[in-house]
Amino acid sequence: MRVLQISPTLVGEGMLTGQPCILIRLAGCNLHCTWCDTPEAHRGGSEVPFADIVDRGILAKSEWILLTGGEPLLQKSTNKLVKKWIEGGKKVLIETNGSVPIEKFLLDGVRISMDVKTPSSGEVNSHHKENLDLLRPIDAITFIIGDKKDYNWAKRFIKKHNMDAVIYFQPCWGRTSARRLAEWIISDGLNARLSFQLHKVLKIP
């Protein structure tokens, strides 16, 4: 499998923010967001034997494995990899851009953190629509907010779709302040939580 990074760290965003984990970042992505913070995922990475990735996850000190990308669900062996980790007693948080079907990853011990791309990403409406109905209360759906247009678009989206997942609005790093986004959420009494990228604040992986 093509791997970009393996590193112990903390979960940086969403409902497991601050949770110690081992981050396993797979290479490859099918989207090209304008504000992508991991462009190297498109062209970088190195081949790592499947068994080695399984062992790195299972032997890690932390209970949680954060599987991210790029888009980690693109690689053919990802489902098998996640199952091996679960069999080894680990819990797995999968970060996905939402464009790939998630049904076979909805396993006991797995949580999904799925993006829905807003207009400023340049990839709006790229999500696999059936995923919205599959997300569970233990999963998360995140809207990255780059400006007020994104905010209003996302606000309409969550009013239109009945989703069981916890909803997060997250400021786009360097474009929208967390305070400004918080003010919009509070003013509208929106049924969404504010998230921000703790790992960027702490300057950790």
Summary of the structure (lengths in Angstrom):
residues: 205
radius of gyration: 16.3
end to end distance: 20.4
largest distance: 50.5
contacts: 671
relative contact order: 0.16
helix: 33%
strand: 24%
